Amino acid sequence: MKSVFIFPALRGISVATLALALAFGFACAPAFAQSAEEQAVLAPIHAMFDGMSKRDAAAIKAPTLPGGTMVLMRGGKPTQMTFEAFAELVGKPGTTQIEERIHNPLVRIDNDLAVVWAPFDFLVDGKVDHCGTDLFNLVRVDGRWMIASVADTGTKSCSG
């Protein structure tokens, strides 16, 4: 039986190579495809990060639920603080440029409750200072997603 090539440009590419390329493409797709509701859940997180980059305490606190807390794990030990204390600490003027970035967030939503789990990099003057995993708990209040709590891990042993 004679082979018929539907896509002549693919002639010479092995089936295994094509399958690997397709599998890789499908594996990466969720990282970029987010529903409108997932984007709405992520918006207050990005707003907090933007406030951090600007060292703006009011902008850091704006997307958070009053009374919310953070637990930062460093060296196996938890450091707890309120969003208010965190905003005052990070919102102080400084000479270094800071930026936090999350990657491939896993977003789960159930009615007015959402969870975001994402690897992060924290940059100081454009270079990775530490990295880890962020965990955000969010609640929807009066139609607006707000960060209720944050927990993260942090390590200086970052690849990349």
N, C-alpha and C positions, 0 to 999 in steps of 0.2 A: 504494500500500500504506500502511496506517495504522500510525503509530508506537505502540508499546506501551511504557509506562514501567514497568519492574519496580520501580524505587525512585523514588516520586514526589518525594522530597526532593531528588533530583538533577536535577529538571526545570529547565531554564534554564542548566545548567552545560555549557560546551562540552566536547567530547571532548578537545580539546587541554589544557584546564585539568585535567580528570580524569586524563589520562595523565601530566601533569607531577606532579600530587599523588601518584599511585601510584609513579612513578619516584623521587621524592624520598623517599617512605616506604621503599621497598626499599633505596635507597642508604644510608639512615640505620640500617637494621635491624641490620647487623653490629656497629655500635658498642655496641649494648645486649645483643645475644644472644651470650652466651659459654657454652661448654660447661662442665661441671663440671671437666673437666681443665684448661681454660684458666683458670678461676677459681683452681684449685689452683696453677697456675704464677704467677699474679698475686699470690697471697697473700703470699709473702715480700717482694715489692716494696713492697706496701702496709705490711707490718710494718716494713720499713726506713724508709719515709717517716714512719710513726707515731713511731718512735724518734727520727727527726730532729726532728719537731715538739716532742717532749718533751725534746729535748737529752739523751737517754739513750744513752750510748756502748754499754752492754751490749745494749740493744734494737736499736741500729743494726747491731751485729756479729752478733746472734743468727741472722738468716736468711742469713748469708753463709758461703761455703766458706772455711775457714782458708787463708791464703796468697793469697786472691783480690785482684785489683787493679782500680783505676779509672783511666781516662784521660779527663780533662776538657779539651775543646778550647775555648780562650779566645783570641780574636783570632788564630786560625790557628796557635796554638802549643799543643802538648800538655803538660798537667800530669799526671804519673803519681804515684799513691800507693797504698798498701795499704789494705784495708778498715779495718785497725787504726788507721792514721794518720788516715783520714777520720773514723772514729768518735771519736777523741780530739779532733780539730779541731771537729767539729760538736757533740759531746757536752758541750762546755764550757758552764757556765752563762752565760746572756746575758739582756739586757733586751728584745731583740726577739723577736717571735713569727715563726717560720719554718714554711713549709709547701711541699711539692712535690706537684704534681698532674699526673698523666698523662691524656691524652685519646685516645680511639679506638685503644687498643693493638692492634697486629698481633701475634698470638701464633702461633708455629709450634712444633710438638712432633714429635719423632721418638724414640720409646722413652723413654730417660732423659735426653734432651737437649732443651732448649727455648730459643727466642729470643723476646724481646719488643722491638718497635720502637714507640716512641710519642712523639708531641709532648708537651712538658711546659711548665708554668709554675712558676716558683719565686717564692713570695710572701714578702715581709718586711712584717710588721705589716699583713697583709691586702691589700697592693698588689703587683702584679707587679714584681719586681726584674729578672728575666731569664727567658728562655724558650729553647727549642731542641728537640732530639730526644734522647731517652734510648734506649740500646741495652743490653739486659740479656742475658747468657748465663747460663742456669741448668742445673743438673744435678740429677737425682734420686738421692739417697743414702739407702739404707735406707727407701725409700718416701716420703722428704721432699724437696720441691723446695728447692734452695739457690742463692743467687746466686753464680756463679763469677767473673763479671767485669761491669764496667759501663763504658760509654763514653758521653759526651754532648757535644753542642755547646751553646754558650751565647752568647746575644746580648742586648744591652739593647734592640735594635730589635724590640719585640713589638707586634703589632697587638691591638686589643681593649681 
